[in-house]
Amino acid sequence: MSSDGPNHNEFDFEFLGNTTGEPYLVQTNVYVNGVGNREQRMNLWFDPTKDFHSYSILWNQRQVVFLVDETPVRVHTNMEHKGIPFPKDQAMGVYSSIWNADDWATQGGLVKTDWSHAPFIASYKGFEIDACECPVSVAANEIADKCRSSGEKRFWWDEPTMSELSVHQSHQLVWVRANHLVYDYCTDTARFPVMPVECEHHRH
């Protein structure tokens, strides 16, 4: 998901290339006001090439939740009260592509794309968007209000039960992070000698 412009917001699911027999890594990333470099990588508890699976993003005023087969794998919490920007004032579109990122994605760029296997194909089914439609005519400072529940206008994703993970979901997220997370920018002191401020406050 992405908005437009250099100061855009963006949420990414990225499947990274591998060599035969290695686990497939899935990377998530969050951009807020054009600032990214917030990657987390995990191996999955299944082979994603063998069957279709569901990859979802829940985005509301309180949190961004990345889910795989309804299991939360990452949560980005709204911490504006701590002075940390949160993506809420830009309408976003949904995009999908196959991207050649062999300068960094495959073992740090060591393994290059084998173009003899082209064309590369991605297939989707069960694609669904349940969202607040925001025409380009809506001013930026009105976007958040347009898509917030108020009075008789109710959005399911804005209900109190969706403001944080359930107890079961919290346990699922702990399990994913303990067993499948292989990289978290919050612990990468080589890239970030000073810990990004949101890392100090995130519970997950």
Helices and strands as residue ranges (DSSP letters): E 10-16, E 25-31, E 40-43, E 55-59, E 63-68, E 71-77, G 80-82, G 107-109, G 115-117, H 140-146, G 156-158, G 160-162, H 167-179, E 181-184, G 185-187, G 197-200
